[in-house]
Amino acid sequence: LCHGTALAAAGTAPDLRRSAVPLSFELLADVVIRGSLLSAGMPRFEELTAQDVEDLQHYIRQRAREGIAASQ
């Protein structure tokens, strides 16, 4: 798990709960499917569908909301 358990940063991978990338479907698809961050070490997953990326986006955003609620 490059991004750690519960999406919290682990090693060099960023905390996805605090990233702006999952706020935009297009940005997330650019990273995950098209590999826009290959040079930073993020692999591409060309086998994923648009629905997979949307599901991933919802999961990340839900985890972010849970993190905010837990800190209050």
C-alpha positions as CSV (number, residue, x, y, z in Angstrom):
1,L,0.0,0.0,0.0
2,C,2.0,2.9,-1.3
3,H,-0.4,5.5,0.2
4,G,-0.6,3.7,3.6
5,T,-3.6,2.4,5.5
6,A,-6.6,4.6,5.4
7,L,-4.9,6.6,2.6
8,A,-2.6,8.3,5.1
9,A,0.9,9.0,3.6
10,A,3.4,6.2,3.8
11,G,7.0,6.9,2.8
12,T,7.1,9.1,-0.3
13,A,3.5,8.7,-1.4
14,P,1.3,11.6,-0.4
15,D,-1.7,11.5,1.9
16,L,-4.6,11.2,-0.6
17,R,-7.1,12.6,1.9
18,R,-5.3,16.0,1.7
19,S,-4.6,15.9,-2.1
20,A,-6.5,18.1,-4.5
21,V,-6.3,15.5,-7.2
22,P,-9.3,13.4,-6.1
23,L,-11.5,16.5,-6.2
24,S,-11.4,16.4,-10.0
25,F,-12.3,13.3,-12.0
26,E,-10.2,14.4,-14.9
27,L,-7.1,15.0,-12.7
28,L,-7.5,11.7,-11.0
29,A,-7.9,9.9,-14.4
30,D,-4.8,11.7,-15.7
31,V,-2.8,10.3,-12.8
32,V,-4.3,6.9,-12.4
33,I,-5.0,5.8,-16.0
34,R,-2.9,8.0,-18.2
35,G,0.2,8.1,-15.9
36,S,0.7,11.9,-15.6
37,L,2.8,11.3,-12.5
38,L,5.0,8.5,-13.8
39,S,8.1,10.6,-13.3
40,A,7.2,11.0,-9.6
41,G,6.9,7.2,-9.2
42,M,3.1,6.8,-9.5
43,P,2.4,3.9,-11.8
44,R,-0.4,4.0,-14.4
45,F,-3.3,1.6,-14.3
46,E,-4.5,1.5,-17.9
47,E,-6.9,-1.4,-17.2
48,L,-9.1,0.8,-15.0
49,T,-12.4,2.0,-16.4
50,A,-14.0,5.5,-15.9
51,Q,-16.3,3.8,-13.4
52,D,-13.3,2.4,-11.5
53,V,-11.8,5.9,-11.3
54,E,-15.1,7.4,-10.2
55,D,-15.4,4.7,-7.5
56,L,-11.9,5.4,-6.4
57,Q,-12.6,9.2,-6.3
58,H,-15.7,8.6,-4.0
59,Y,-13.7,6.3,-1.7
60,I,-10.8,8.8,-1.3
61,R,-13.2,11.7,-0.7
62,Q,-15.2,9.6,1.9
63,R,-12.0,8.8,3.7
64,A,-11.1,12.5,3.8
65,R,-14.5,13.3,5.2
66,E,-14.1,10.6,7.9
67,G,-10.7,12.1,8.8
68,I,-12.1,15.6,9.2
69,A,-15.0,14.3,11.3
70,A,-12.6,12.3,13.6
71,S,-10.4,15.4,14.2
72,Q,-13.3,17.5,15.4
